[in-house]
Amino acid sequence: MSRVATVLILWLCAVQLSAMADFWGPCLFKGWPSLIIASPHSSFSAIRLLAHVEERSFPPKKTYNSNGYLMVSCNGGLNQMRSAICDMVAIARSLNVTLVVPELDKTSFWQDSSDFQDIFDVDHFINSLRDEVIIVKKLPSRLKKRFELGLVPSMNPISWSNISYYHDKILPLIKENGVVHFKRTNYRLANNGLPPEIQNLRCKVNYGCLKFTPQIEELGKRVIKFLHEKGPYLVLHLRYEMDMLAFSGCTQGCTQKEADELTKMRYAYPWWKEKEIDSDKKRQNGLCPLTPEETTLVLRALEIDRNMQIYIAAGDIFGGSRRLSSLMSFFPNMVNKKTLLRPDELRYFQNHSSQMAALDYFVSLKSDIFVPTYDGNMARFVEGHRRYLGFKRTIIPDRKNIVSLVDQYNNGTLYWDEFASEIRAAHRNRIGMPAVRTVIPHRPKEEDFFYSNPHECLPHV
């Protein structure tokens, strides 16, 4: 009887623990609320089985004698760091070194304290790449102490370098010191002229290994579900936040007070090199983000259904409702993450700009149409990712052409039908179709960015 009683008590404990795990399990990840509705019949056995299936889906481990360790501190916003992570994996693999999970930027304009594991599924990242490169979460204690004492090389690799630079200049340093630390990692690998295996690995990391955390993905799926319940949706990456305008010096449509505020902000950040900026000249050259008013005219000219849902993937729009009034009047079904989700659902994203950007990125990938108003890193990465997903419709505005046509329309020298026809003609071949990446020798900043069109990894190019 005591044996039966013991078994019964253990069984009851297991049931209680299972129920508690269903309720509390997702919450244990850094205080996140549960966003996953657990089945009432789930159990520890099912969880273990799922983990076992996922483990078996990972590739076999690659074994090699590591030449040392590579530490990297990424800089910039989410997608700038994303490109760096992909490049650093490719470099580590080529050099046969062990990569330490990248450190994310916490000192840039956004002051985001997020770590790698707050944005990306770190275990998936490590395991899905284990056939390519060894990745560890931290340095061995001996090397970590040397790094903290400043006894290992800490440097900025040369921008837009080919792989031979890393073999000739960086690998000897790693072999000599055991570890090298890269302080800046944006755009440190060339767009073109790299071995096919390097280009394919960059794609593998970007499209398969850099998964967002389950919390970000579940919240993204919830937003997409809300949108799809009402039909198709267009994501508008309206890059018209205060920091973008201050940095670029673009003040079209701003009041004098707003323009002065943007100038003051630009001078407050010494690492923003350009201070005196001719806004009109920059706009005419197509170097400014489209204003909300210009964007409204373009979407109308492209015959976007006025009843289509427009999801704004951006931060706070500078000028607020005043600047959004024309867009809202023509496209009344305009939403964003803050209008679709409850405050408590977004609470853990607040003051974490990279996590907010990750949510917008996830929603953007699944949209029926994606339209960026500026060619920043978010726009370029989503464009490339949507190409990878089957060349989903992505309209890339020809800003130089647009502002010229908008000015002609606004001053009465171009009627609406002519304006709309010209806009449609200018964008007939700018919808994310297959194309070979443009190469401009010795001017990598001006050629097509690898991650906006990784044609080596795409079908039918």
C-alpha positions in Angstrom: 0.0 0.0 0.0 2.9 2.4 0.8 4.3 1.7 -2.6 1.0 2.4 -4.3 0.6 5.6 -2.2 4.1 6.8 -3.2 3.4 6.2 -6.9 0.1 8.1 -6.6 1.7 11.0 -4.8 4.5 11.2 -7.4 2.0 11.1 -10.2 0.0 13.9 -8.7 3.2 16.0 -8.3 4.1 15.4 -11.9 0.6 16.5 -13.1 0.9 19.7 -10.9 4.4 20.4 -12.2 3.3 19.9 -15.8 0.4 22.4 -15.3 2.7 24.9 -13.7 5.2 24.5 -16.5 2.5 25.2 -19.1 1.6 28.4 -17.3 5.0 29.6 -16.0 7.4 28.0 -18.5 7.3 30.8 -21.1 7.4 33.4 -18.4 10.8 32.3 -17.1 12.7 33.8 -20.0 13.8 37.2 -18.6 10.3 37.9 -17.1 8.4 37.7 -20.4 4.7 37.1 -20.3 3.4 33.9 -21.8 2.5 34.5 -25.5 2.0 30.8 -26.3 -1.3 29.1 -25.5 -0.3 25.8 -24.1 -2.3 22.6 -24.6 -4.0 21.3 -21.4 -2.7 17.9 -22.4 0.9 18.8 -22.8 3.5 17.2 -20.5 7.1 17.0 -19.8 7.4 13.9 -22.0 6.0 15.9 -24.9 8.4 18.8 -24.2 11.3 16.4 -24.1 10.2 14.7 -27.3 10.0 18.1 -29.1 13.4 19.0 -27.9 14.7 15.7 -29.1 13.2 16.2 -32.5 14.7 19.7 -32.8 18.1 18.4 -31.7 18.0 15.7 -34.4 17.1 18.3 -37.0 20.5 20.1 -36.5 23.4 19.2 -38.7 26.3 17.0 -37.4 29.1 18.9 -35.7 32.1 20.0 -37.7 35.4 19.0 -36.1 38.6 21.0 -36.7 41.6 22.3 -34.8 40.6 25.8 -34.0 43.2 28.5 -34.7 41.9 30.6 -31.8 38.9 32.8 -30.9 37.2 35.7 -32.6 35.3 38.2 -30.5 33.1 40.8 -32.1 31.3 43.9 -30.8 28.6 44.8 -33.4 27.7 48.5 -33.9 24.6 50.3 -35.2 20.9 49.3 -35.3 19.4 45.9 -35.6 20.0 45.2 -39.3 23.4 46.8 -39.3 24.3 44.3 -36.6 22.6 41.5 -38.4 24.8 42.0 -41.5 27.8 42.0 -39.2 26.8 38.8 -37.5 26.4 37.1 -40.9 29.8 38.4 -42.1 31.6 37.4 -38.9 30.3 33.8 -39.1 31.6 33.6 -42.7 35.0 35.0 -41.6 35.3 32.7 -38.6 34.5 29.7 -40.8 37.0 30.7 -43.4 39.8 31.1 -40.8 38.9 28.0 -38.8 38.5 29.9 -35.6 36.0 29.7 -32.8 33.4 32.5 -32.8 32.2 34.0 -29.5 28.5 34.9 -29.6 28.5 38.5 -30.9 28.0 41.4 -28.4 25.4 43.9 -29.5 25.7 47.6 -29.5 24.5 49.3 -26.3 26.1 52.7 -26.8 24.7 54.0 -30.1 22.0 56.6 -30.4 19.2 54.2 -29.3 20.9 53.1 -26.0 19.4 49.6 -26.3 20.6 47.3 -23.5 19.4 44.1 -25.4 21.8 41.2 -25.6 22.0 38.7 -28.4 19.7 36.2 -26.6 17.1 38.9 -26.1 16.6 39.2 -29.9 17.8 36.0 -31.4 17.4 32.4 -30.5 21.0 31.8 -29.4 20.9 28.0 -29.1 19.4 27.7 -32.5 22.1 30.1 -33.9 24.9 27.9 -32.4 23.4 24.5 -33.2 22.2 25.3 -36.7 25.8 26.4 -37.6 27.7 23.6 -35.9 28.5 22.0 -39.3 30.2 25.2 -40.3 31.9 26.8 -37.3 32.3 26.3 -33.6 30.4 29.0 -31.7 30.6 29.5 -27.9 28.8 31.8 -25.5 31.9 33.1 -23.8 35.6 33.1 -23.9 37.6 30.6 -21.8 38.4 32.3 -18.4 42.2 32.5 -19.2 41.6 34.4 -22.4 38.8 36.5 -20.9 41.2 37.7 -18.2 43.8 38.7 -20.8 41.1 40.5 -22.8 39.9 42.4 -19.7 43.5 43.5 -19.0 43.9 44.8 -22.6 46.5 42.2 -23.6 44.8 41.0 -26.8 44.5 43.0 -30.1 41.3 45.0 -30.3 40.8 46.6 -33.7 38.5 47.8 -36.5 39.0 45.6 -39.5 39.2 47.4 -42.9 35.8 48.1 -44.5 34.7 46.1 -47.6 37.6 43.7 -47.4 37.9 40.5 -49.3 38.6 37.2 -47.6 42.3 37.3 -48.3 42.7 40.3 -46.0 41.5 38.2 -43.1 43.7 35.3 -44.0 46.8 37.5 -44.5 46.3 40.1 -41.7 44.0 38.8 -39.1 44.7 35.0 -38.9 48.4 35.5 -37.9 47.2 37.8 -35.0 44.7 35.2 -33.8 47.4 32.5 -33.9 49.8 34.7 -32.0 47.4 35.9 -29.3 44.8 33.2 -29.1 42.0 35.8 -29.6 41.3 39.0 -31.6 38.5 41.4 -30.8 36.8 43.4 -33.6 35.4 46.7 -32.2 33.4 47.6 -35.3 31.9 45.1 -37.6 29.6 46.9 -40.1 30.4 46.5 -43.8 33.7 44.7 -43.1 33.2 42.1 -45.9 33.0 42.9 -49.6 29.7 42.6 -51.5 31.3 40.9 -54.5 34.3 38.8 -55.5 34.0 36.3 -52.7 34.1 32.5 -53.0 30.7 31.0 -53.5 30.8 29.1 -50.2 31.3 32.4 -48.3 28.3 34.0 -50.1 26.1 30.9 -49.5 27.1 30.8 -45.8 26.1 34.5 -45.4 22.7 33.5 -46.8 22.4 30.5 -44.6 23.1 32.5 -41.5 20.8 35.3 -42.4 17.8 33.3 -43.6 18.0 30.2 -41.5 20.2 30.6 -38.4 19.3 34.1 -37.2 15.8 33.2 -35.8 14.2 35.7 -33.5 13.3 34.6 -30.0 10.0 32.7 -29.6 8.6 35.7 -27.7 9.3 38.1 -30.7 8.0 35.5 -33.2 4.8 34.7 -31.3 4.0 38.4 -30.9 4.7 38.9 -34.6 2.4 36.1 -35.5 -0.3 37.7 -33.3 0.0 41.0 -35.2 -0.1 39.2 -38.6 -3.2 37.2 -37.5 -5.0 40.5 -36.6 -4.0 41.9 -40.0 -4.9 38.9 -42.1 -8.3 38.6 -40.4 -9.2 41.8 -42.3 -7.6 40.9 -45.6 -4.2 41.8 -47.3 -1.9 44.4 -45.8 0.9 46.6 -47.0 3.8 47.4 -44.7 5.1 50.9 -45.1 8.5 51.5 -43.6 8.0 55.2 -43.1 11.5 56.3 -42.2 10.4 59.7 -40.9 11.6 59.6 -37.3 13.4 62.5 -35.6 16.8 60.8 -35.6 16.7 60.0 -39.3 15.7 63.6 -40.2 18.3 65.1 -37.9 21.1 62.8 -39.3 20.2 63.4 -42.9 19.4 67.1 -42.6 16.1 66.7 -44.5 13.5 69.2 -43.4 10.9 69.2 -46.3 7.5 70.1 -44.9 8.9 71.0 -41.4 8.2 74.2 -39.6 11.1 76.5 -38.8 10.9 75.5 -35.2 11.1 71.8 -36.2 14.0 72.4 -38.5 15.9 74.2 -35.8 15.2 71.3 -33.4 16.6 68.8 -35.9 19.7 70.9 -36.5 20.3 71.1 -32.7 20.0 67.4 -32.4 22.5 66.8 -35.3 25.1 69.0 -33.6 24.6 67.2 -30.3 26.1 64.0 -31.7 29.8 64.5 -32.6 30.0 61.1 -34.5 27.5 62.4 -37.0 30.1 63.9 -39.3 27.9 66.1 -41.6 26.7 69.2 -39.9 25.9 71.9 -42.5 23.4 70.4 -44.9 21.4 71.9 -47.8 18.1 70.1 -47.4 16.7 71.1 -50.8 19.7 70.0 -52.7 19.8 66.7 -50.9 16.2 66.1 -51.6 16.5 66.9 -55.3 19.4 64.3 -55.4 17.0 61.6 -54.0 19.0 61.4 -50.7 16.1 62.2 -48.3 13.5 59.8 -47.0 10.1 60.5 -48.7 7.8 62.6 -46.6 4.4 61.3 -45.5 2.8 63.6 -48.1 5.1 62.4 -50.9 4.4 58.8 -49.9 0.7 59.4 -50.1 0.9 60.6 -53.6 3.1 57.7 -54.7 0.8 55.0 -53.1 -2.2 56.7 -54.8 -0.4 56.8 -58.2 0.5 53.1 -57.8 -3.2 52.4 -57.4 -3.0 50.9 -53.9 -6.5 50.1 -52.8 -7.5 52.9 -50.3 -9.2 50.2 -48.1 -6.0 48.1 -47.8 -4.5 48.0 -44.3 -1.3 50.0 -44.1 0.9 48.8 -41.3 3.5 51.5 -40.3 6.8 49.8 -39.5 8.6 52.7 -37.8 9.1 54.6 -34.6 7.3 57.8 -33.7 6.8 59.9 -36.9 8.3 63.4 -36.5 5.5 66.0 -36.6 2.9 63.4 -35.4 -0.7 63.6 -36.6 0.0 66.8 -38.5 2.4 65.0 -40.9 0.3 61.9 -41.1 -3.0 63.6 -41.9 -2.7 63.3 -45.7 -1.8 59.6 -45.5 -4.6 58.9 -43.1 -7.2 60.7 -45.1 -6.5 58.6 -48.2 -5.7 55.3 -46.4 -7.9 55.3 -43.3 -7.0 51.7 -42.3 -3.6 52.7 -41.0 -2.2 50.7 -38.0 1.0 50.0 -36.2 2.1 47.6 -33.4 1.0 50.0 -30.7 -2.6 50.2 -32.1 -2.9 46.4 -32.6 -1.4 45.2 -29.3 -2.2 45.9 -25.7 0.3 48.0 -23.7 1.0 45.0 -21.5 2.0 42.9 -24.5 4.5 45.6 -25.6 5.7 46.3 -22.1 8.8 44.2 -22.4 9.8 45.8 -25.7 9.7 49.4 -24.4 13.0 51.1 -24.4 14.4 48.3 -26.5 14.5 49.7 -30.1 16.1 46.6 -31.6 13.4 44.3 -30.2 10.8 46.7 -31.6 12.6 46.7 -34.9 12.7 42.9 -34.9 8.9 42.8 -34.4 8.4 45.1 -37.4 10.9 43.1 -39.5 9.0 39.9 -38.8 5.6 41.5 -39.8 7.2 43.1 -42.9 8.4 39.7 -44.2 4.9 38.3 -44.2 3.2 41.4 -45.8 1.5 41.3 -49.2 3.4 44.4 -50.2 6.4 46.1 -48.7 7.3 49.7 -49.4 10.3 51.5 -47.7 10.6 55.2 -48.0 14.4 55.2 -47.6 17.1 52.7 -48.4 18.4 52.2 -44.9 19.5 48.8 -43.5 16.0 47.7 -42.5 14.7 48.4 -46.0 17.6 46.6 -47.7 17.5 43.6 -45.5 13.7 43.1 -45.8 14.0 43.5 -49.6 16.7 40.8 -49.8 14.8 38.5 -47.4 11.6 38.9 -49.4 13.5 38.0 -52.6 14.8 34.9 -50.8 11.2 34.0 -49.9 10.1 33.9 -53.5 10.5 37.5 -54.8 7.5 38.8 -52.8 6.3 42.2 -54.0 8.6 44.9 -52.7 8.3 48.4 -54.2 11.6 50.3 -54.0 10.8 54.0 -54.6 12.9 55.9 -57.1 13.2 58.9 -54.8 15.1 61.3 -57.2 12.5 60.7 -59.9 9.6 61.0 -57.4 10.5 64.3 -55.9 10.9 65.8 -59.4 7.5 64.5 -60.4 5.9 65.6 -57.1 7.2 69.1 -57.5 5.8 69.3 -61.0 2.4 68.0 -59.8 2.3 70.4 -56.9 3.2 73.5 -59.0 0.6 72.6 -61.6 2.9 71.8 -64.5 1.9 68.1 -64.4 -1.7 66.8 -64.2 -2.7 63.9 -62.0 -3.1 61.4 -64.8 0.3 62.3 -66.2 1.9 62.2 -62.7 0.4 58.8 -61.9 1.4 57.3 -65.3 5.0 58.5 -64.8 5.2 57.1 -61.3 3.9 53.7 -62.5 6.3 53.6 -65.4 9.2 54.5 -63.1 8.4 51.6 -60.8 7.5 48.9 -63.3 10.8 47.1 -62.7 11.3 48.1 -59.1 9.2 45.5 -57.4 11.8 43.0 -56.1 12.1 40.9 -59.3 15.1 38.6 -60.0 18.2 40.6 -61.0 21.9 40.3 -60.9 23.5 42.6 -58.3 25.1 45.7 -59.7 28.9 45.8 -59.3 30.9 49.1 -59.2 34.6 48.3 -58.9 36.4 50.3 -56.2 33.1 52.0 -55.0 31.5 49.4 -52.8 29.2 51.9 -51.1 27.6 52.8 -54.4 27.0 49.2 -55.7 24.1 47.0 -54.8 24.3 45.8 -51.2 24.8 42.0 -50.9 21.9 41.6 -48.4 19.4 43.5 -50.5 20.1 41.2 -53.5 22.0 38.1 -52.6 21.6 36.7 -56.1 24.0 33.9 -55.6 21.5 32.3 -53.2 18.4 33.0 -55.2 16.6 30.9 -57.8 16.1 31.9 -61.4 18.6 34.7 -61.5 
